[in-house]
Amino acid sequence: NKDGSSFQVFSAMEQGSSHPFHSHDAAWLGQISGARLWYFLPPNTSKRVVGPKVNGCDYLLRRTRMPKGVTSCVQNAGEVVYFP
């Protein structure tokens, strides 16, 4: 957090679920089991570019058009991803 305190979160999701695009401070995220597909947009991307909230799986299955500028990566079990 900006005030110097730490923020910790545990997230458990079932296969096929997702979070919509969102922004936050820097974070280290570990993957305990399975795999996760991450989509990233450049900093300060307009919400107009992102569009409505959708399940991220819809991008993968081409049910929804991907916003311009998206980069992606797959995080496997035992890997850690750092979001600056």
Secondary structure, DSSP 8 states (H G I E B T S, - for coil): -TTS----------TT----S---S-EEEE--SSEEEEEE--TT--HHHH-S---THHHHTTSS---TT-EEEEEETT-EEEE-
